[in-house]
Amino acid sequence: MVTADEIGAVTVFAALDADGRERLSRVAADITLVPGEYAAHEGAERALFAVLEGRIEPVKLVDGIERVVGERRPGDIFGEVPIALGTVFPVGFRAAEKSRIMRVEPHDYHAVAAVVPDLGKEVGRLAAHRMSGSRGLQGIAADPPPPRAIVVGHRWDASCTKLR
């Protein structure tokens, strides 16, 4: 079970009063992940997560190849982009090591944000930051995939061997 003190250690939830942290602790799911296990896959439905222990890696699939595009450590959140924009996850999030996270469903997040508007503003600001810049979603989308070629020919043909 996630405690109110653990919720207070998460940067965006630190400003919540004791009642707000307690309310959130009653609805937050406590999840333990092993290395390589996903908290949310790319394209999954929205939710807000916070890292309590361990390290989480955002992973983007580019041409079927996983590309690590950052990291989240204890006290950090992820899922702010889907929560703020009402979309699915643009990247997946997997455990880089044994990790413990909390998951807050959208309706529970919005109930708390309605009472504490600054929480919604901070999550929105963080979502905008994650989307912009060379390390954000815009930078990832603008980064061209590496060139690739398919060689078609008989494997014993000398000219095909030279190309490979």
FIVOMI-308245 format. One line per 10 residues: for each residue x, y, z of C-alpha. Coordinates in nm, 3 decimals, always signed. Each point is the difference from the previous one (the first is absolute). Layout:
residues N
X:Y:Z ~ ...
end
This chain:
residues 164
+0.000:+0.000:+0.000 ~ +0.123:+0.347:-0.088 ~ +0.020:+0.224:+0.306 ~ -0.073:+0.372:+0.024 ~ +0.368:+0.061:+0.085 ~ +0.112:-0.178:-0.319 ~ -0.242:+0.213:-0.202 ~ +0.146:+0.312:+0.165 ~ +0.346:-0.104:-0.126 ~ -0.122:+0.024:-0.362
+0.090:+0.347:-0.125 ~ -0.337:+0.096:-0.154 ~ -0.196:-0.130:+0.300 ~ +0.221:+0.168:+0.264 ~ -0.229:+0.306:+0.016 ~ -0.306:-0.211:+0.089 ~ -0.120:+0.034:+0.357 ~ -0.017:-0.304:+0.228 ~ -0.366:-0.067:-0.090 ~ +0.075:+0.014:-0.374
+0.294:-0.239:+0.034 ~ -0.210:-0.236:+0.212 ~ -0.286:+0.009:-0.254 ~ +0.244:-0.078:-0.281 ~ +0.162:-0.283:+0.198 ~ -0.338:-0.176:+0.030 ~ -0.052:-0.013:-0.379 ~ +0.358:-0.039:-0.130 ~ +0.108:-0.347:-0.109 ~ +0.334:-0.123:+0.138
+0.184:-0.187:-0.278 ~ +0.335:-0.182:+0.009 ~ +0.181:-0.055:-0.330 ~ +0.293:-0.227:-0.084 ~ +0.266:+0.115:-0.250 ~ -0.141:+0.008:-0.353 ~ -0.365:-0.002:+0.113 ~ -0.218:+0.279:-0.138 ~ -0.212:+0.233:+0.213 ~ -0.164:+0.129:-0.318
+0.051:-0.099:-0.361 ~ +0.009:+0.249:-0.286 ~ -0.365:+0.058:-0.099 ~ -0.141:-0.106:+0.340 ~ -0.289:+0.187:+0.160 ~ +0.084:+0.297:+0.218 ~ +0.091:-0.006:+0.368 ~ +0.238:+0.195:+0.220 ~ +0.293:-0.182:+0.159 ~ +0.262:+0.098:+0.258
+0.330:-0.175:+0.066 ~ +0.037:-0.093:+0.367 ~ +0.311:-0.221:-0.028 ~ +0.229:-0.108:-0.284 ~ +0.035:+0.141:-0.351 ~ -0.241:+0.009:-0.295 ~ +0.100:+0.050:-0.365 ~ -0.225:+0.160:-0.264 ~ +0.033:-0.215:-0.313 ~ -0.102:+0.100:-0.353
-0.034:-0.257:-0.279 ~ +0.162:+0.124:-0.323 ~ -0.019:-0.244:-0.292 ~ -0.055:-0.282:+0.248 ~ +0.314:+0.088:+0.198 ~ -0.034:+0.114:+0.362 ~ +0.168:+0.332:+0.073 ~ +0.042:+0.123:+0.360 ~ -0.085:+0.372:+0.004 ~ +0.053:+0.094:+0.365
-0.048:-0.120:+0.354 ~ -0.218:+0.057:+0.304 ~ +0.132:-0.033:+0.355 ~ -0.167:-0.001:+0.343 ~ -0.213:+0.311:+0.041 ~ -0.063:+0.035:-0.376 ~ -0.330:-0.057:-0.178 ~ -0.084:-0.137:-0.342 ~ -0.324:-0.009:-0.194 ~ -0.040:+0.377:+0.024
-0.030:+0.035:-0.379 ~ -0.297:-0.241:-0.033 ~ -0.165:+0.142:+0.315 ~ +0.038:+0.363:-0.112 ~ -0.099:-0.059:-0.364 ~ -0.249:-0.285:+0.039 ~ +0.201:-0.223:-0.235 ~ +0.166:-0.341:+0.013 ~ +0.363:-0.046:+0.103 ~ +0.234:+0.130:-0.275
+0.286:-0.214:+0.140 ~ +0.018:-0.310:+0.217 ~ +0.140:-0.002:+0.354 ~ +0.195:-0.300:+0.128 ~ +0.199:-0.078:+0.312 ~ +0.377:+0.027:-0.044 ~ +0.042:-0.167:+0.340 ~ -0.231:-0.133:+0.268 ~ -0.239:+0.290:+0.053 ~ -0.303:+0.098:+0.201
-0.249:+0.242:-0.150 ~ -0.344:+0.135:+0.078 ~ -0.277:+0.025:-0.258 ~ -0.278:+0.258:+0.019 ~ -0.302:-0.045:-0.226 ~ -0.112:+0.305:-0.202 ~ -0.324:+0.057:+0.194 ~ +0.190:-0.010:+0.332 ~ +0.264:+0.241:-0.129 ~ -0.264:+0.244:-0.130
-0.187:-0.016:+0.332 ~ +0.314:+0.111:+0.185 ~ +0.094:+0.258:-0.268 ~ -0.349:+0.154:+0.028 ~ +0.063:+0.068:+0.369 ~ +0.364:+0.106:-0.049 ~ +0.019:+0.191:-0.333 ~ +0.375:+0.059:+0.036 ~ +0.051:-0.377:-0.033 ~ -0.170:+0.002:-0.341
+0.206:+0.301:-0.109 ~ +0.326:-0.168:+0.104 ~ -0.087:-0.326:-0.177 ~ -0.095:+0.199:-0.313 ~ +0.326:+0.197:+0.016 ~ +0.198:-0.323:+0.034 ~ -0.189:-0.154:-0.294 ~ +0.085:+0.302:-0.218 ~ +0.365:-0.030:+0.102 ~ +0.008:-0.373:-0.085
-0.140:+0.069:-0.348 ~ +0.230:+0.286:-0.100 ~ +0.370:+0.025:-0.074 ~ +0.250:-0.238:-0.151 ~ -0.046:-0.259:+0.279 ~ -0.380:+0.029:-0.005 ~ -0.259:-0.162:-0.222 ~ +0.053:+0.267:-0.267 ~ +0.370:-0.080:-0.014 ~ -0.065:-0.373:-0.021
-0.250:+0.048:-0.282 ~ +0.239:+0.230:-0.189 ~ +0.294:-0.241:+0.031 ~ +0.014:-0.188:-0.331 ~ +0.029:-0.378:+0.021 ~ +0.330:-0.148:-0.115 ~ +0.013:-0.093:-0.368 ~ -0.053:-0.363:-0.084 ~ +0.011:-0.208:-0.314 ~ -0.119:-0.342:-0.104
+0.228:-0.196:-0.231 ~ -0.181:-0.240:-0.230 ~ +0.204:-0.249:-0.194 ~ +0.144:-0.347:-0.010 ~ +0.227:-0.064:+0.295 ~ +0.274:-0.148:-0.220 ~ +0.002:+0.301:-0.236 ~ +0.336:+0.181:+0.046 ~ -0.149:+0.349:-0.051 ~ -0.259:-0.063:+0.275
+0.274:-0.117:+0.235 ~ +0.192:+0.325:-0.058 ~ -0.309:+0.205:+0.087 ~ -0.050:-0.182:+0.329
end
